[in-house]
Amino acid sequence: MTKKNKYYPVNRHGPVTVISLTGEIDMQTSPNAREQMLDILKKKGSLLVDLSKTKYIDSSGVASLVEGLQLAKSRKLSFALVEVSHSVNQVLQLARLDKVFPIHQTLEQALTAMGTQEQG
């Protein structure tokens, strides 16, 4: 099986970058998600991870999110999850990580919580 490189949509909202993880985040795709998230945290700063279109996440995907959170904390950056899909929320609750990650219902709420509102 050939490993497919998948890159996820990214948008800037002032100083905050939003990455939209779509589809399944598993052993095949999580390395790309991880690389993209860590690169954003290292080069651009605070990160919101939109999980509204994530259908499935396994332990490797969860580990990538945890690594992103740890890097953000070590650099005093903001890191949060937004619009978490039902299936992903179930996994986070099972692992009790819903209490570890800042989770916001909407992008607007997340940007407000991070001290940034989209200008428009």
Buried (B, 14 or more C-beta within 10 A) or exposed (E): EEEEEBEBEBEEBBEBBBBBBBEBBBEBBBBBBBEBBBEBBEEBBBBBBBBBEBEBBBEBBBEBBBBBBEBBEEEEBBBBBBBBBEEBBEBBEEEEBBEEBBBBEEBEBBBEBBEBEBEE
